Amino acid sequence: MVVKSGGKWGASPLKRLAPTCPFTMRLAPLRDRWQRGTTAMFMGEFQHAIDAKGRLIIPAKLREGLGERFIVTKGLDRCLFVFPQAEFEAVSQKLRGLGMSSSAARAFNRLFFSGATECELDPQGRVLLPNNLREYAGIVKDCVIVGVENRVEIWAQERWAEYSEEAGKLYTEIAEKLGF
């Protein structure tokens, strides 16, 4: 196996640890991402504006992790999700496992995949966001780009302000429920 950076051949160093070792068990999600080839971790909040042609500058700190081509689709809470291709494939596999017998699974898959589009950056680091996705997210001009671990989210500035204010009120409570 070759690591993404072109490093040495061989098995993952995390695989060499005993599978029952508590350290290994805590690092399992990291190991899984590394084996899928998605080592990027997205974080940060960036304010940008859509230009007259519907293009958005992706911050330089996020570009490398997204790669040359990436997927933009309808996200939850009326934002857009931006996935590197390998991460989108992992999400697709998970959704494929839901099957077609559940009406909720069918509905979610239809909306998630119907909105998905492959995008690439132009030489200035901009991406053209399709009209249907901008309308879904309510993005007219000002927006906020947020790094969220394995994906990037694009929000209309007003929606992000509302969401972050409401979630901020519950931040401690949410952390306690999640055992953080």
Secondary structure per residue as TSV (DSSP state, phi and psi in degrees):
chain	resnum	aa	ss	phi	psi
A	1	M	-	360.0	135.2
A	2	V	B	-105.4	129.6
A	3	V	-	-72.4	157.6
A	4	K	T	-54.8	-32.3
A	5	S	T	-78.1	-1.1
A	6	G	S	86.2	21.8
A	7	G	-	-70.3	-163.6
A	8	K	-	-71.5	156.7
A	9	W	B	-74.2	152.6
A	10	G	S	139.2	178.4
A	11	A	S	-77.5	159.5
A	12	S	-	-58.4	134.1
A	13	P	T	-61.6	-26.7
A	14	L	T	-71.8	-25.0
A	15	K	T	-72.4	-25.4
A	16	R	T	-71.0	-21.9
A	17	L	S	-72.9	152.8
A	18	A	-	-59.5	134.8
A	19	P	T	-61.6	-22.1
A	20	T	T	-96.0	-2.2
A	21	C	-	-63.0	130.5
A	22	P	H	-56.8	-35.5
A	23	F	H	-62.5	-44.6
A	24	T	H	-64.2	-41.3
A	25	M	H	-63.8	-37.2
A	26	R	H	-70.5	-28.1
A	27	L	T	-91.7	1.4
A	28	A	H	-54.6	-45.7
A	29	P	H	-60.6	-39.2
A	30	L	H	-64.3	-44.4
A	31	R	H	-59.4	-45.0
A	32	D	H	-61.8	-43.0
A	33	R	H	-64.6	-40.8
A	34	W	H	-63.0	-41.5
A	35	Q	H	-68.9	-29.9
A	36	R	H	-76.9	-11.3
A	37	G	T	88.2	12.5
A	38	T	-	-110.1	92.5
A	39	T	-	-98.9	-6.6
A	40	A	-	-72.0	138.4
A	41	M	-	-121.2	122.6
A	42	F	E	-96.2	134.9
A	43	M	E	-155.7	158.2
A	44	G	E	112.2	165.6
A	45	E	E	-130.5	130.3
A	46	F	E	-134.2	136.0
A	47	Q	E	-99.3	127.6
A	48	H	E	-145.2	173.2
A	49	A	E	-129.2	147.7
A	50	I	-	-80.6	135.3
A	51	D	-	-82.8	178.6
A	52	A	T	-61.3	-23.9
A	53	K	T	-93.1	3.3
A	54	G	S	85.8	21.1
A	55	R	E	-99.0	146.1
A	56	L	E	-128.5	132.8
A	57	I	E	-76.7	126.4
A	58	I	-	-90.1	126.5
A	59	P	-	-55.9	141.5
A	60	A	H	-55.2	-35.2
A	61	K	H	-64.0	-20.9
A	62	L	H	-101.8	-20.7
A	63	R	H	-60.1	-46.9
A	64	E	H	-61.0	-42.1
A	65	G	H	-67.7	-27.4
A	66	L	H	-77.9	-28.7
A	67	G	-	83.8	-176.7
A	68	E	S	-67.6	-40.0
A	69	R	E	-125.8	141.6
A	70	F	E	-149.3	171.0
A	71	I	E	-111.9	132.8
A	72	V	E	-114.9	133.1
A	73	T	E	-148.8	174.9
A	74	K	E	-67.2	126.7
A	75	G	-	-100.2	-171.6
A	76	L	G	-89.7	159.7
A	77	D	G	62.5	25.4
A	78	R	G	63.7	39.1
A	79	C	-	-118.6	178.5
A	80	L	E	-106.4	139.9
A	81	F	E	-99.8	137.6
A	82	V	E	-123.3	118.1
A	83	F	E	-117.0	139.6
A	84	P	E	-61.4	154.8
A	85	Q	H	-57.3	-43.0
A	86	A	H	-63.4	-38.7
A	87	E	H	-70.5	-37.2
A	88	F	H	-63.5	-39.2
A	89	E	H	-63.0	-38.8
A	90	A	H	-65.3	-41.7
A	91	V	H	-64.9	-41.7
A	92	S	H	-59.8	-42.3
A	93	Q	H	-60.8	-43.5
A	94	K	H	-62.9	-44.0
A	95	L	H	-67.9	-34.5
A	96	R	H	-61.8	-33.3
A	97	G	T	-69.1	-14.3
A	98	L	T	-72.3	-21.6
A	99	G	-	77.4	-177.4
A	100	M	S	-112.3	3.0
A	101	S	S	-78.3	-22.7
A	102	S	-	-91.9	128.0
A	103	S	H	-65.8	-33.3
A	104	A	H	-65.0	-42.1
A	105	A	H	-64.5	-42.9
A	106	R	H	-62.0	-45.4
A	107	A	H	-62.7	-45.6
A	108	F	H	-62.4	-47.7
A	109	N	H	-59.0	-42.5
A	110	R	H	-59.6	-48.6
A	111	L	H	-69.1	-41.9
A	112	F	H	-64.0	-48.8
A	113	F	H	-81.2	-29.1
A	114	S	H	-66.9	-28.5
A	115	G	T	-87.5	-9.8
A	116	A	-	-73.6	137.2
A	117	T	E	-144.7	140.4
A	118	E	E	-81.3	131.3
A	119	C	E	-126.6	161.8
A	120	E	E	-142.8	157.0
A	121	L	-	-83.7	144.7
A	122	D	-	-83.7	176.2
A	123	P	T	-59.7	-20.6
A	124	Q	T	-92.0	4.8
A	125	G	S	81.7	23.1
A	126	R	E	-104.0	153.1
A	127	V	E	-122.7	140.1
A	128	L	E	-88.0	115.2
A	129	L	-	-90.7	123.6
A	130	P	-	-60.3	149.8
A	131	N	H	-54.7	-45.2
A	132	N	H	-60.6	-34.7
A	133	L	H	-75.6	-38.1
A	134	R	H	-63.8	-40.6
A	135	E	H	-64.5	-44.3
A	136	Y	H	-55.8	-44.7
A	137	A	H	-86.2	-5.7
A	138	G	T	70.3	26.6
A	139	I	-	-87.5	118.7
A	140	V	S	-110.1	-54.0
A	141	K	S	-134.4	-73.7
A	142	D	E	-83.2	137.6
A	143	C	E	-144.0	169.0
A	144	V	E	-123.3	132.2
A	145	I	E	-108.2	125.0
A	146	V	E	-123.4	129.8
A	147	G	E	-84.6	126.3
A	148	V	E	-130.2	76.1
A	149	E	E	59.0	-84.5
A	150	N	T	-101.7	2.6
A	151	R	E	-149.2	170.1
A	152	V	E	-114.1	142.0
A	153	E	E	-116.9	142.8
A	154	I	E	-118.5	122.9
A	155	W	E	-121.1	146.8
A	156	A	E	-64.8	139.3
A	157	Q	H	-55.9	-42.4
A	158	E	H	-66.0	-42.6
A	159	R	H	-64.8	-40.5
A	160	W	H	-63.4	-41.9
A	161	A	H	-61.2	-44.7
A	162	E	H	-63.7	-48.1
A	163	Y	H	-61.9	-49.5
A	164	S	H	-66.5	-31.4
A	165	E	H	-66.7	-47.5
A	166	E	H	-64.6	-47.7
A	167	A	H	-66.0	-34.0
A	168	G	H	-61.6	-34.0
A	169	K	H	-65.5	-29.1
A	170	L	T	-105.0	7.1
A	171	Y	H	-53.5	-50.9
A	172	T	H	-65.0	-43.5
A	173	E	H	-61.9	-43.7
A	174	I	H	-62.7	-44.7
A	175	A	H	-59.9	-41.2
A	176	E	H	-65.5	-42.7
A	177	K	H	-63.0	-33.8
A	178	L	T	-83.9	-4.6
A	179	G	T	75.2	28.9
A	180	F	-	-84.7	360.0
